Amino acid sequence: MKRVHIVGRKNSGKTTLIVELVRLLSEQGYRVGTIKHTHHSHELDAPGKDSHQHRQAGSSVVGILSPGMTAVFQAADDPVSRDASRYDSLAPMFAGCDLVLVEGDLQTDAVKIEVWRAGISEAPYATVAPAITAVVTDDSIDVRIPTWTRTNIESLAEKVLSLAKSQT
């Protein structure tokens, strides 16, 4: 799975950037997948529904198939879910994608670019996280890695694609 993580502080514009990239790249004929990473613990399945009851009974993986959607829930205490390679367990579902954009997950060993705005009072993660490849911003910033302008989405999409294509 060729994935690029879009990271940044709260309200830095991660979701907006991902939506713009997905829209543009999809219009250009690329198949783009997305994953939202969160460090919050909340129930993704609906309590009381059959699938939730299956998990409560002990099923480690529950799938839901409907005419318009497919979903899989995997228990957080399952060893595969806790493993550092948890993205590998999702790879088959994203096999047809040219690129997978992940919102968040600073801790993973993968390509990361940071979205940063001066209006966010905290310093960019790139000042302390050496694994970040570039910072996307239209504000003045002092970092030792490339900065990419936020306003030129076409150029930014090319750079993100290049990062994905460089992965083996």
C-alpha positions in Angstrom: 0.0 0.0 0.0 1.5 3.3 -1.1 0.5 5.7 1.6 1.3 9.2 2.6 0.3 10.5 6.0 -1.0 14.0 6.3 -0.3 15.2 9.9 -0.6 18.4 11.7 -2.0 20.2 14.8 -5.7 20.4 15.4 -7.4 22.8 13.0 -4.4 23.0 10.8 -6.4 22.0 7.7 -5.5 18.3 7.3 -9.1 17.2 6.4 -9.6 20.1 4.0 -6.3 19.3 2.2 -7.0 15.6 2.0 -10.5 16.3 0.5 -9.0 18.6 -2.1 -6.2 16.1 -3.0 -8.7 13.3 -3.3 -11.1 15.4 -5.5 -8.3 16.5 -7.8 -6.5 13.2 -8.1 -9.8 11.3 -8.7 -10.7 13.7 -11.4 -7.3 13.0 -13.0 -8.1 9.2 -13.0 -6.2 8.1 -10.0 -7.8 5.7 -7.5 -7.2 7.2 -4.1 -8.1 5.6 -0.7 -8.2 7.3 2.6 -7.8 6.3 6.2 -8.6 8.4 9.2 -6.3 7.7 12.2 -7.4 8.8 15.6 -5.9 8.5 19.0 -9.4 8.8 20.6 -11.1 5.7 21.8 -14.7 5.6 20.7 -17.1 3.0 19.5 -17.2 2.8 15.7 -19.8 0.1 15.5 -23.4 0.9 16.7 -24.1 -0.7 20.1 -27.2 -2.9 20.0 -26.7 -3.7 16.3 -26.1 -7.3 15.2 -22.5 -6.7 14.3 -21.8 -5.1 17.7 -23.4 -8.1 19.4 -21.1 -10.4 17.4 -18.1 -8.6 18.6 -19.4 -8.5 22.2 -19.8 -12.3 22.0 -16.1 -12.7 21.1 -15.7 -12.4 17.3 -12.3 -10.8 16.7 -13.3 -9.6 13.2 -16.8 -8.7 12.1 -17.8 -7.8 8.5 -20.9 -6.0 7.3 -22.0 -6.2 3.7 -24.8 -4.1 2.3 -25.7 -3.2 -1.2 -23.9 0.1 -1.0 -21.2 -0.4 1.6 -18.7 -2.9 3.1 -17.2 -2.5 6.5 -15.0 -4.5 8.8 -14.6 -4.0 12.5 -11.6 -5.5 14.3 -11.3 -5.5 18.0 -8.6 -3.2 19.4 -7.4 -6.0 21.7 -6.8 -8.3 18.8 -3.0 -8.8 18.3 -3.2 -7.7 14.7 -4.8 -4.4 15.7 -2.1 -3.6 18.2 0.8 -4.6 15.9 2.9 -1.9 14.4 2.0 -3.3 11.0 -1.7 -2.8 11.4 -1.8 -0.9 8.1 -0.7 -4.2 6.5 -4.0 -5.8 7.6 -5.8 -3.1 5.6 -3.7 -3.4 2.5 -5.9 -5.9 0.7 -8.8 -3.5 0.8 -6.7 -0.8 -0.7 -4.9 -2.9 -3.3 -6.6 -1.2 -6.2 -5.5 2.3 -5.1 -2.7 4.3 -6.6 -2.3 6.2 -3.4 -3.7 6.0 0.2 -3.8 9.2 2.2 -3.9 8.8 5.9 -5.0 11.6 8.1 -2.8 11.6 11.2 -0.6 9.0 12.9 2.7 10.7 13.7 4.0 7.5 15.3 4.0 5.2 12.3 7.0 4.4 10.1 5.7 5.9 6.9 6.0 9.0 4.7 4.6 12.0 6.5 3.9 15.6 5.4 2.7 18.2 7.8 0.1 20.9 7.3 0.9 24.0 9.3 -0.7 27.4 9.7 0.8 30.4 11.6 -2.7 30.9 13.2 -2.1 27.7 15.2 0.0 28.9 18.0 2.1 25.8 18.5 5.3 25.1 16.6 5.1 22.6 13.8 5.8 19.0 14.6 8.6 19.2 12.0 10.7 21.1 14.5 10.8 18.0 16.7 9.8 15.1 14.5 12.6 14.2 12.1 10.5 11.7 10.1 8.4 14.5 8.5 9.3 14.9 4.8 7.9 18.4 4.1 5.7 21.1 5.6 2.7 22.4 3.6 2.0 26.0 4.4 1.6 29.5 2.9 3.0 31.1 6.1 6.7 31.9 6.8 8.3 29.1 8.7 11.9 28.2 9.8 12.4 24.4 9.3 15.2 22.4 7.8 13.0 20.5 5.4 11.2 21.5 2.2 8.1 23.7 2.5 5.4 23.3 -0.1 2.9 26.0 -0.9 -0.7 25.2 0.1 -2.4 27.4 -2.5 -1.2 25.5 -5.5 -3.1 22.2 -5.1 -2.0 20.9 -8.5 1.7 21.2 -7.7 1.1 19.8 -4.2 -0.8 16.8 -5.7 2.2 16.1 -8.0 4.6 16.1 -5.0 2.4 13.8 -3.0 2.1 11.4 -6.0 5.9 11.5 -6.4 6.3 10.5 -2.7 3.9 7.6 -3.2 5.5 6.4 -6.4 8.9 6.4 -4.7 7.7 3.7 -2.2 8.6 0.1 -3.1 
